[in-house]
Amino acid sequence: MWYGSLVLRHGRSRPCRPYHVSNRCRNRRRSGAAGSDGTGLPFFPVRLAFDAGGFAGISYNSSSTDVKIYTRTGDTGDTSLYGGVRVSKADGRVGAYGEVDELNAWLGVARASALAPDLDAALLQIQRDLFALGAQLADPADKLATSMAKAVIGDDEVSRLEQLIDLLETELAPLRHFILPGGSPAGSALHLARTVCRRAERSIVALRPAVDPVLVRYINRLSDLLFVVARVVNQRAGVAETEW
């Protein structure tokens, strides 16, 4: 996953903006004609591009020109953070948001196991949160908050996790022993996601300069939630926990 500074348009890279609008698309917007969704409003087909290190760009093209999946910009072992700063792919920030991306993928595996609608919706929102968290990790200058509200994790998101933990724990018996990770396929995936979440937390805490403390609170609370969700999933599936 990449959260850096390049917006790709017709094979070229340009500084990141919320939208990079072509003249053709701008004219369509003004006229409300072709290129809109039928409401007179323009739509921006979104295309994603990747380099060897992950997500390498977002295209808001209005034309039908395809963007190649590879860009070659990461072939020398570096990548861009938000704002255009080039860093090694071994940089701590790249490692941290890579682990957040890995966590997101494991939540996708858990969701593929036909979870109950309430749990599936909760995990879907968390996946969206993790995109925002990764974007903030890739933004050392903290500029995203002023340009992209959905890419910001705050106290409200932490509170939402806490409320969900409190709600789900009402379904569970008090925990009196350590339990071994496992159970149903979805429960096992969630236990694995929890361990990846803890690894991502360690990487985030190690970053210097330190990140916004709310990001640490979010990822810390999320690991607690994933443990609770794993237990709930196993209980609803009728799978007994194995005590240590």
C-alpha positions as CSV (number, residue, x, y, z in Angstrom):
1,M,0.0,0.0,0.0
2,W,1.3,3.4,-0.9
3,Y,0.1,6.8,0.4
4,G,2.7,9.1,-1.2
5,S,2.8,12.1,-3.4
6,L,2.3,11.1,-7.0
7,V,-1.0,11.3,-8.9
8,L,-0.6,9.5,-12.2
9,R,-2.3,10.9,-15.3
10,H,-1.7,9.5,-18.8
11,G,1.5,7.8,-17.6
12,R,3.0,11.0,-16.1
13,S,3.4,11.9,-12.4
14,R,2.2,15.2,-10.9
15,P,2.1,16.6,-7.4
16,C,-0.7,15.1,-5.3
17,R,-3.9,17.1,-5.1
18,P,-7.4,16.0,-4.0
19,Y,-8.4,16.0,-7.6
20,H,-6.3,16.6,-10.7
21,V,-8.9,17.5,-13.4
22,S,-8.2,17.5,-17.1
23,N,-9.4,20.2,-19.4
24,R,-11.8,17.8,-21.0
25,C,-13.3,16.8,-17.7
26,R,-13.5,20.4,-16.6
27,N,-15.5,21.3,-19.7
28,R,-17.8,18.3,-19.1
29,R,-18.4,19.5,-15.5
30,R,-19.3,23.0,-16.7
31,S,-21.6,21.8,-19.4
32,G,-23.2,18.9,-17.4
33,A,-22.9,16.8,-20.6
34,A,-21.1,13.6,-21.4
35,G,-18.8,12.3,-18.7
36,S,-21.3,12.9,-15.9
37,D,-23.3,10.3,-14.1
38,G,-26.6,11.6,-15.6
39,T,-27.1,14.2,-12.8
40,G,-25.0,16.9,-14.5
41,L,-22.2,16.2,-12.0
42,P,-18.8,14.8,-13.2
43,F,-17.5,11.5,-12.1
44,F,-13.8,10.6,-11.8
45,P,-13.0,7.0,-12.7
46,V,-10.4,6.1,-10.1
47,R,-7.4,4.0,-11.2
48,L,-4.7,2.7,-8.9
49,A,-1.1,2.1,-9.9
50,F,1.5,0.1,-8.0
51,D,5.3,-0.1,-7.9
52,A,7.5,-2.8,-6.4
53,G,6.9,-1.4,-2.9
54,G,3.1,-1.2,-3.1
55,F,0.5,1.3,-4.0
56,A,2.2,3.9,-6.2
57,G,-0.5,6.4,-7.3
58,I,-4.1,7.3,-7.8
59,S,-5.5,8.5,-11.1
60,Y,-8.7,10.6,-11.4
61,N,-8.7,10.4,-15.2
62,S,-11.7,11.3,-17.2
63,S,-10.4,9.7,-20.3
64,S,-10.4,6.0,-21.2
65,T,-6.6,5.8,-21.3
66,D,-5.5,2.9,-19.1
67,V,-2.8,3.4,-16.6
68,K,-0.2,0.7,-16.3
69,I,-0.1,-1.3,-13.1
70,Y,3.7,-0.7,-12.8
71,T,5.5,2.6,-12.8
72,R,9.2,1.7,-12.4
73,T,9.5,4.6,-9.9
74,G,10.4,2.1,-7.1
75,D,13.0,0.1,-9.0
76,T,15.9,1.7,-7.1
77,G,14.5,0.7,-3.7
78,D,13.0,4.0,-2.7
79,T,9.4,5.4,-2.6
80,S,7.5,8.6,-1.9
81,L,5.9,9.8,1.3
82,Y,3.0,12.2,1.1
83,G,4.4,15.5,0.0
84,G,7.0,14.1,-2.4
85,V,9.8,13.2,0.0
86,R,11.7,10.1,-1.3
87,V,12.7,7.6,1.3
88,S,14.1,4.1,1.3
89,K,11.6,1.3,1.3
90,A,13.3,0.1,4.4
91,D,12.4,3.4,6.2
92,G,10.5,2.9,9.4
93,R,7.4,4.8,8.2
94,V,7.2,2.6,5.1
95,G,7.5,-0.5,7.3
96,A,4.8,0.8,9.7
97,Y,2.2,1.5,7.0
98,G,3.1,-1.8,5.3
99,E,2.2,-3.6,8.5
100,V,-1.0,-1.7,8.7
101,D,-1.7,-2.8,5.1
102,E,-1.0,-6.4,6.1
103,L,-3.4,-6.1,8.9
104,N,-6.0,-4.7,6.6
105,A,-5.6,-7.7,4.3
106,W,-6.1,-10.2,7.2
107,L,-9.3,-8.4,8.0
108,G,-10.3,-9.0,4.4
109,V,-9.6,-12.7,4.9
110,A,-11.8,-12.7,8.0
111,R,-14.6,-10.9,6.2
112,A,-14.4,-13.5,3.4
113,S,-15.7,-16.1,5.9
114,A,-19.3,-14.9,5.8
115,L,-19.3,-13.1,9.1
116,A,-22.6,-12.0,10.7
117,P,-23.7,-8.6,9.2
118,D,-22.9,-6.7,12.4
119,L,-19.4,-7.9,12.6
120,D,-18.8,-7.6,8.9
121,A,-19.9,-4.0,8.9
122,A,-17.7,-3.2,11.9
123,L,-14.6,-4.8,10.2
124,L,-15.4,-2.9,6.9
125,Q,-15.3,0.4,8.8
126,I,-12.1,-0.6,10.4
127,Q,-10.6,-1.4,7.0
128,R,-11.5,2.1,6.0
129,D,-9.9,3.5,9.2
130,L,-6.7,1.6,8.4
131,F,-6.4,3.3,5.0
132,A,-6.6,6.6,6.9
133,L,-4.1,5.4,9.5
134,G,-1.7,4.4,6.8
135,A,-2.1,7.7,5.1
136,Q,-1.2,9.6,8.3
137,L,1.8,7.4,8.8
138,A,3.0,8.4,5.3
139,D,2.4,12.1,6.1
140,P,5.3,13.2,8.3
141,A,4.4,16.9,7.8
142,D,0.8,16.3,9.0
143,K,-0.7,18.0,6.0
144,L,-3.6,15.6,5.3
145,A,-5.8,16.9,8.0
146,T,-6.3,20.1,6.0
147,S,-7.0,18.5,2.7
148,M,-8.6,15.1,3.2
149,A,-10.9,14.7,6.2
150,K,-11.5,11.0,5.6
151,A,-7.8,10.3,5.9
152,V,-7.7,11.4,9.5
153,I,-8.0,9.2,12.6
154,G,-9.2,11.0,15.7
155,D,-10.7,10.5,19.2
156,D,-14.1,9.7,17.7
157,E,-12.7,6.6,16.0
158,V,-11.0,5.4,19.2
159,S,-14.3,5.9,21.1
160,R,-16.1,3.8,18.5
161,L,-13.8,0.9,19.0
162,E,-14.2,1.1,22.8
163,Q,-18.0,1.2,22.5
164,L,-17.9,-1.9,20.2
165,I,-15.7,-3.7,22.7
166,D,-18.1,-3.0,25.5
167,L,-21.1,-4.1,23.4
168,L,-19.5,-7.4,22.3
169,E,-18.2,-8.4,25.7
170,T,-21.8,-8.7,26.9
171,E,-22.0,-11.8,24.8
172,L,-18.9,-13.4,26.4
173,A,-18.2,-15.2,29.6
174,P,-15.5,-13.5,31.7
175,L,-12.0,-14.5,30.7
176,R,-10.3,-16.3,33.5
177,H,-7.5,-18.1,31.6
178,F,-5.3,-17.4,28.6
179,I,-6.7,-19.0,25.5
180,L,-4.9,-20.5,22.5
181,P,-5.4,-18.7,19.2
182,G,-7.6,-20.7,16.8
183,G,-11.1,-21.9,16.4
184,S,-13.2,-21.3,13.3
185,P,-11.5,-20.1,10.1
186,A,-12.8,-16.5,10.7
187,G,-11.9,-16.6,14.4
188,S,-8.4,-17.9,13.5
189,A,-7.9,-15.1,10.9
190,L,-8.9,-12.5,13.5
191,H,-6.5,-13.9,16.1
192,L,-3.7,-13.6,13.4
193,A,-4.9,-10.1,12.6
194,R,-4.6,-9.2,16.3
195,T,-0.9,-10.3,16.3
196,V,-0.2,-8.3,13.1
197,C,-1.9,-5.3,14.8
198,R,0.4,-5.6,17.8
199,R,3.4,-5.7,15.4
200,A,2.2,-2.6,13.6
201,E,1.7,-0.9,17.0
202,R,5.3,-1.6,17.9
203,S,6.5,-0.2,14.6
204,I,4.4,2.9,15.0
205,V,5.6,3.5,18.6
206,A,9.2,3.3,17.4
207,L,8.9,6.0,14.8
208,R,10.9,9.2,15.3
209,P,9.7,11.9,15.4
210,A,6.8,10.4,17.2
211,V,3.4,10.3,15.5
212,D,0.2,11.8,16.7
213,P,-0.6,10.0,20.0
214,V,-4.2,9.3,18.8
215,L,-2.8,6.9,16.2
216,V,-1.1,4.8,19.0
217,R,-4.3,4.8,21.0
218,Y,-6.3,3.7,18.0
219,I,-4.0,0.8,17.0
220,N,-3.7,-0.3,20.7
221,R,-7.5,-0.3,21.1
222,L,-7.9,-2.1,17.8
223,S,-5.9,-5.1,18.9
224,D,-8.1,-5.4,22.0
225,L,-11.2,-5.3,19.8
226,L,-9.9,-7.9,17.4
227,F,-9.3,-10.3,20.3
228,V,-12.9,-9.8,21.5
229,V,-14.3,-10.2,17.9
230,A,-12.3,-13.4,17.5
231,R,-13.9,-14.8,20.7
232,V,-17.4,-13.7,19.6
233,V,-17.0,-15.2,16.2
234,N,-15.9,-18.5,17.7
235,Q,-18.7,-18.5,20.2
236,R,-21.3,-17.8,17.6
237,A,-19.9,-20.6,15.5
238,G,-20.2,-23.0,18.5
239,V,-16.4,-23.5,18.7
240,A,-15.1,-23.9,22.2
241,E,-12.1,-22.0,23.4
242,T,-8.9,-23.9,24.3
243,E,-7.4,-22.7,27.5
244,W,-3.7,-22.6,28.2
